[in-house]
Amino acid sequence: MSALARYFRFQGKRVSGYDKTETVLTRTLVEEGIPVSYIDDSSEIPKDVQLVVYTPAIPKDHKGLNYYRDNGYDLMKRSEVLGLITEDSLNVCVAGTHGKTTISTMIAHILRESGVGSNAFLGGISVNYNTNFWSNKNNIYVVEADEYDRSFLKLHPDIAVISSMDPDHLDIYGTADAVKEAFLAFAEKIKSGGTLVQKHGLPIPKPAPDIAHLSYHLTDHNADVYTKNLRIHSGNYIFDIEGREGKMEDVELRVGGWHNVENALAAITACRKLGLSGEEIIPALQNYRGVKRRFEYHVQGEGPIYIDDYAHHPRELEALISSARELFPDRKILVVFQPHLFSRTRDFADGFAKALDQADQVILLPIYPARELPIEGISSSIILDKMEKTEKQILTKQGMLAYVESIKQKEKILLITAGAGDIDELVKPLTDLIKTK
């Protein structure tokens, strides 16, 4: 939504918006000249409006949205607007229950850094440019394709990337099969002459003969594109790429997590289909600094290390913790996790417990409800009760800050905060607390 707001602002339109709570992002939008209201009151909303763009995450009883709906305003879902904007462009659309933000940001970064250029609509804030939207006269659009509410079916991909198809958003889809069917429908949206780039092993049927088809995998040589000679040097990943698209040597990635090496493989494959050479891709990727809240370092050094991440699905938590363990084997890993949505907590409690059991110590915060009302019997304790670790507890935010204060100098701690709710509001207090002797 914020990327669209920036797009319309860039086009010279008057833009304003609503959000449930104030965040770092909404404050940035206000500084950019996009007013944001946090009060759901139909008397407070602007009436001289040509278009109302909304996300399906807005609750059905929202007074402002219903005022616009009841009074004949033009309303469009975010996905419909993105579909219209990208109707006549060359589009790289990146989908997946995990990895889509990183892969789409990597692609847009490589295009921008190499001088080819693109327009970008991203689901996270690029660390390099501190934004999730940028524009270019080039008619290439890089779009994060969101599966929530089947939004990505409004897009028109020339190159479609699918990184994963794990069950998620079951409050919308109902079943894992329905999630899979939506991704298969997305793959069928690829334009004639386009390309499907998919994680090797995903159950996607071979596309039509006029669609190129490439699979990628971190280590599996049965994939069309894969890595070899993986190594870590000074905290950075260096690797070679082999397969159907040809060889690239000594590719370097300076953000953490083996899963991000695989994400880079997907991004590089897409960029090569756009005609970029290794000589253009390698230095651009070397300068990539990641996405905010994706394995993002806030404190590094000999003392406590602090990483913040958006992980809110069991598979994401598993990848996050295992990557941290591999990078810092001598550290005690303390994970602070804020579950996101009552329904997701209910549906994946076993998976969350198993993933969190990889840590040495876990603090669970209360569930962040987002768009949902409470579900009887569902709280963070259902994850806690399924965990086998002895060092586990549920704390409030203030209680967690006090606990970290009490242990920060006692041992070699690697602190990870994870979740898609408002846990990011704790990043600055935690960073300041850890850096204070």
N, C-alpha and C positions, 0 to 999 in steps of 0.2 A: 504493500500500500504506500509506503513512504517513497519507494522508487517511482511509482506512478505520480505521486504528488510532486516530486522533483521534476519529472518529465513535463507535466503541465505547466509548472512554474517556468521551466526552461523555454517553453513555447510562448511565454508571455501572458499566461492566464492568471487570474486571481484564484488562489487556491487556499482553502482552509479545511480543517478536519476535526474529527472527534477521536479520542482514545479513552480507554477505561481509566488508566493511571498515567501519571507523568513519568517519563523515562529519559535516559540520556539521549535517545534518538529523538523523542518529541521535542526536547529542549533545543536540539540542534536544528530541527525543522523550523522552530519559532525564530531562531537566530537567522535562518535563511529567508525569512519573510513569509512563512506559512503558519498562520495562527492555528493553534490547537486548543480545543475545549475539552474539559474533563467532566462536564456537567450534562447529564442526559435530560434536557429540558427543551421542549419544542419552542418555547418562547425565546430561547437564547440562540437558536440556530439562524444562519443567514437565509434570507428568503429570495434574494435576487441571485438565483442559481440556475445555470443552464444544464448542468449534468451532475448527478449524484452517483458517486462510485462507492460501492460497499463490498465488504468481504462477508461470506456466509458465516464467519465466526461471530458476527454481531448478533446478539440475541433477538429472538422474534418479537419480544415486547419492548424493544428500544423505541422510546418516544420520538426521538428525532427522525429516525429512519421511517417510522410509520407515518409521521406528519408528511414527509416528502411523498411517500407512497399514496396516502389518502388524498393528496392535493394535486395529483396529476403531473408531478415532476418526472423528468426523464431519469430513470434509474438503470444502472448497469453494474453487473458484477465485475470485480477486478479482472477476472479471467476473460470476460467478454471484451473489455477495453484493450487488454493486451493482445487479444486476437485481432482486433481491428487495426491496432497500431502496426502489427507485424504482417498484415495481410499480403503486402506486395514486396516484402523484403526477403533477403536470404537469411534464413533463421537457423541458429544452432540452439536447440531446446534440450535442456538437461533435466532428466527425471530420475527419481529413485527415492525410496524411503530413507536412505542414508547417502550422504556424499554429494547431493545435487548442488548445494550451495558452494562447496569447495571447488567442485569440478567446473561449474559455470564461471566462478570468479577467476579460476586459473586460465580458462580459455579466453575470457575477456581481457585479462591482464596480459597474456602472451600476445594477443592481437594488438593491444594498445602499446605495449613496450617495444614490439618489433617494428612499429610504424605502420602496420597494415590498418589498424583502427577498427572500431566497432561501436555499436550502441549497446549498452548493457542494462538489463533489468535483473538485479540480483536479490537473493533472499537474505543476504548478510552484508556487513560493512567491510569493504576491502581495507586492509591495514595500509596498503600502499597509497591509497587515494582518499581514505576516510569517507567513502560514500558507497551507496549501492546502485547508483545510476550515473552513467555518463553518455554523452552523445558524440557522434562523429558523422561527417558527410558521407562516409562509406555506408553502403546500404546493407551491411551485415549487422544482424541483431543477435545478441547472446541473451537467452531468456531462461531463467530458472523455471522449470515446468513443475508446478505444484500439484500433487495428486489429491490434496484435500478437496472434497466436494466435486471430484472429477474435473477440477479446473483446467488441467492440462489438455483436455480434449477440445478446447477452444483454439488451440495453437496450430500453426502451419509449419511444421519442421521440414527443413531441407536436410539437416543432420540432426538426428535424434540420438541422445545418449541415455541409456538406462543402466544405472549402477546397482540397483537392488530392488526387490519386489517383496520385501518382508511384510507380513500383516501389520497394519497400523490404521489409525482412524476407524476403528471398528464401530465407533458410535455413528459413523456415516455409512460405512460399507456393510456392516453386519457380519460378513464372513471373510476368511482369508481368500477364498476362491473369487469373491467379488473384487477384492483388491487386485488380484492377478488379472482378471478380465479387463479391468480398467487400464492396466499397463499394456496389455496386448492391443487394446483399442487405440492407445496412444501410438504404439509402434505402427499401426495401420494408417496413421495420419501423415506419414512421411510422403512428401511430394515425389512424383515420378522423377527418376534420375537421382534421388537423394541417397542418404546413407544411414544405416542403423549401426551404432556403436554400442555394444552391450557387454556387461560383465559375463565372462565365460561361465557357462553352467546354468544360466537363467533359462527357465522353460519357455522360451520365445520361439514360435515357429519360424522357419525360414521365410523371409519376406518375398515379395513379388520379384520376378526376374530383373526388373528395371531398378531395383533397390540394392545398392552395395551393402554388404553385411560383414562387419568385423567384430570379433570378440577379443577381450583383453583380460589378463589375469596377472597378478603379482608374480606368481612362480610357476603356474601350470603351462608347460610347453605345448599342450594341446590347443591352447588359445592361439588366435591369429597374431596377437601382439602380447609380448611378455617381457619381464625383466630378467637379467642375468647379472652375476657378479655384484650382488648387493653388498654394500658395506657402509659402516658409519665412520665418519672422520670428523673430529672436533664438533660432535653433536649434529652434523649434517649427514644426509643420505646421499650416496653416490652410487650410480647404477648404470648398466647398459640396457638398451632396448633391442630386442630381436623379434623376428617374425615376418609375416607377409609384407609388411610395409617397409621393410629394410632395417638396417642397423643404425643405432645411434650410440655413441660411446661417451662415458663420463658425464652423464646427466646429473646435475646436482640440485637437491631440494633442501631448503633451509628452514622447513617447518617440521614439527614433530609428528610421529605416528606412522607406522608402516602402512596403515590404511590410506594415508595421504600420498604415499608413493604410488599406490594403486590408483588413487584419484588422479594423480599427475599423468599416469599412463593413459587414462581415458581422455584427459584434456589434450595431451600431445597427439593422440590418434585423431581426434577431431580436428586439431589445427593442421595436421598433415593433409587431411582430406580437403582443407581449405587452400592448400597449395603452399603452406609454409615449409621451409627447409629446416634441418637440424641446426644449421648455422644461425637461423633466426630464433628458433625455439629455445635452445640451450641457454644462451645468456639472458633471455627474458625470464625463463623459469628460475634461474639462479637469483634474480632480483625479486622474486615473489615472496611476500612477507605474510601471506595468509589472510584469513578472515577473522574478524573479531569474534570471540567466543567459540573458536574452533582450535582447540589445543593452544590457547593463547597464553604465553608466559607473561606474568605480571611481576614476579620476583625471581631472580636467578642469583646464583652465587654459592658461597660455601655454607651459608646459613640455610634457613628454610627456603624451599622452592615453592612457588605458587603458580598453578595453572588453572585457567577457567575454561569451561567448555559447555556447549549448548546441548550435549548428549541428553536425550529424554526418552530413548527407546533401549531395551536391553542389549540389542546388538551394538548400539553406539557406545553404551557404557562399557561393554566387554572390550571393544576395540580401544577405547580411551585408556582403560586401566592397564591392559596388557602392553600397550605401547609405552606408557609411563614406566611400567615395571622393566621393560627391556632397556629403556634409555637410562634409568636410574635404579639399577639393581640393589644398590646399597642403602636405599632410602626406605623409611617406613611410610607407606602410603595411607594418608587420611583423606577419605572421600566425604564431602558434604553434598548430599543429593536432595534436591527438591522435586518430588514427583509432580508431573504435570497432567492434570485432568483426573477426576475420579474414575471415569470409565477406563482410561488407559491403565491406571493403577490396578483396577479390578482385573482387566483382561490379561495383564502381563506381570502380575505379582511374582509368580514363580521365576520368570526370566530376570526380573530386576534383582531378586534375592540371589540368584546364581551368579549374576554379573558382579554384584557388589561384594560377594564372598571372595573375589580375587584381591580385594584391598586388605590392608592390615587392620584398618579401623574405619568405621562408618558412622557418620551422623546423618540422620534423616530429618529434614524439615517437614512441617505440615504440607499437605497437598496444595498446590496452586490450582484453583478451580477454573481459571480463565472463563470460558463461556458457559460452564456447567454449574448446575445446582448440586448440592451434596447428595451422595447416594448412601443410603442407610447401611451401616456396617463397613463402609470403605474409608480407611484412613491409612496413614503411613505405617501404622502398626502391623498391617497385614503383610507388608514386605519384611519388616523387622522380625516378625514371628517365624517367617520361612527361612531366614538366614541362619547359617550354622556358626558364624563368627561369634566369639564371646565379647569382643570389643565393638559394641554397637549400641546406639542410643538415639532417642528422638529428642530434639531440642528446638526451642524457638530460635529465631534469628539472633536475638540478644544473648540468649544462653550459649549459642554456638560461638559468637564473638568472644564471650568471656572465657569459654573453654580453650579456644585457640590462643588467646592471650596467656593463659596459664601454662601451656605446654610448648610454646613456640621455640624456646631456647633449650629445652630439655634433651632433645635428641634430633637426629638428622631426619627432618620431616619433609615429605613432599605432599603439599596440600592441593587437593583438586576440588573445585566447586563445579557442580554439573546440574543442568536443568534448563527448561525452556520457559520458566515462569519469570518472576521478578527477582530471582536470585542474583541477577546481574547487578542489582542495586547494592549488593554486598561487596562487590569487587573492590571499589575504592576504600571502604572502611577496612577490609581485610588487608589490602596492600599497604595502607598506612600503618596498620597495627603491626604487621610483620616486619616492616622496615624500621619501626621504632625500637631502639635498643632497650 
